[in-house]
Amino acid sequence: MNAAEIDVFMIRTVPRDVAKREIEALFGSGETLYYSDFVQRLGLDIVLVVELCKELEQEGRIETLGSAS
């Protein structure tokens, strides 16, 4: 692997409520998304993304494939 094949992402530090709103808004796009998409597009830490997606799902504000009926 050479340097041209490595993706670098800048991770932003934002309050949880801001990150949560950004994640929910991106879900509104209607496309299939993976945790890595949130990291790449929003610049959020993967651990935070997973935590907030679980919270949003528990609150009934998003639906993931694992919970789809």
C-alpha positions in Angstrom: 0.0 0.0 0.0 1.4 3.4 -0.9 0.6 6.8 0.6 -1.9 7.6 -2.2 -4.1 4.7 -1.1 -4.5 5.9 2.5 -7.5 7.9 3.5 -7.1 10.4 6.3 -10.0 11.8 8.2 -10.0 14.8 10.5 -12.1 14.1 13.6 -14.0 17.1 14.9 -14.7 17.7 18.5 -18.4 18.8 18.8 -20.9 18.5 21.6 -22.9 15.3 21.7 -26.2 17.1 20.9 -24.7 18.7 17.8 -23.3 15.4 16.6 -26.6 13.7 17.3 -28.5 16.2 15.2 -26.0 15.9 12.4 -26.3 12.1 12.4 -30.1 12.2 12.4 -30.0 14.7 9.5 -27.8 12.5 7.4 -30.1 9.5 8.1 -32.8 11.7 6.5 -31.0 11.4 3.1 -32.7 8.0 2.6 -29.5 6.3 1.5 -28.0 3.2 3.1 -25.3 4.4 5.5 -22.6 2.7 7.5 -20.9 4.0 10.6 -17.8 4.7 8.5 -20.0 7.0 6.3 -20.6 9.2 9.4 -17.0 9.3 10.2 -16.0 10.3 6.7 -18.8 12.8 6.0 -19.2 14.4 9.4 -15.7 14.0 10.8 -17.0 12.3 14.0 -15.3 9.7 16.1 -16.5 6.1 15.4 -17.2 5.3 19.0 -19.3 8.4 19.3 -21.2 7.6 16.1 -22.0 4.1 17.3 -23.2 5.4 20.7 -25.4 8.1 19.2 -26.9 5.9 16.6 -27.9 3.4 19.3 -29.4 6.3 21.3 -31.3 7.6 18.3 -32.6 4.1 17.5 -33.8 3.6 21.1 -35.6 7.0 21.0 -37.3 5.8 17.8 -35.8 8.6 15.7 -33.9 6.4 13.3 -34.2 2.8 12.1 -31.2 0.7 11.3 -31.2 -2.5 9.2 -30.8 -4.6 12.3 -34.1 -3.2 13.6 -36.1 -3.1 10.4 -39.1 -5.3 10.2 
